[in-house]
Amino acid sequence: MRLLLLFLAFFANALSLSAASAAQHEIKALNKGTDGMMVFEPALIRAAPGDTITFTITDKGHNAQAITGLLPPGAETFAGEINKSYTITVKAPGLYGVECKPHYPMGMVALIVVGDGKVNLDAVKAAKLPGKAKERMGKLLTEAGY
């Protein structure tokens, strides 16, 4: 019985440490930010598996959703509603491309790097994105060290 109690105490402690180590990040959707018009700030987040990312819709007319084809293997796709903040938990290591659907052609994209991010790096680099989105994603990849 004592061994069982010791095991349960150890397991509970391990769970609490795991939950305590998960970080929370916030990305704001803005009409105007430090990088210009129609931006996410910050547009680059480094996270660990288990971290949560909240997309805060600061200015109306925005959403946050996964860019088709720009998620690591095993990651769940996501799509927040227009004008509603949205939270995801990143579980799979890799690169997560994020867009604001109405402003995607204007380059409103973000990049979430989970772990070392290299799992789907080639796919992200090869992705065909519209004009300004491609330019901004390229800058984010460079900023992330890829």
Secondary structure, DSSP 8 states (H G I E B T S, - for coil): -HHHHHHHHHHHHHHHHHHHH--EEEEEEEEEETTEEEEEESSEEEE-TT-EEEEEE-STT---EE-TT-S-TT----B--TT--EEEE--S-EEEEEE-GGGGGGT-EEEEEETT--TTHHHHHH----HHHHHHHHHHHHHTT-
